[in-house]
Amino acid sequence: MERQFQDVFQLDLPWTYPFIRPPQELADYLLGPKQSWQLADANWSPDFPTSAEEAVRLYANESGDTNIDGVLAITTYTIDELLQVTGPVTVRSTT
């Protein structure tokens, strides 16, 4: 199966998606009262399972893809640890 990756902000761009009311705190302090909750802001809850559920819901709303196997979270700490094992990684002449 081929997977494509894209910038989350590209998914958020079309403003024609159904409106999703954000959590009140997110509306009050970041988005404003009239902005829909979008995928880039899905990681609102400190509880990972809750954030993962919201990410799936918001992704499906924006992409139309409901065939989602799971949600993976990676922290910068994880990347640091991984690079200690693999050593430097070069992508398109950038290390």
Order of alpha helices (4+ residues) and beta strands (2+ residues): alpha-alpha-alpha
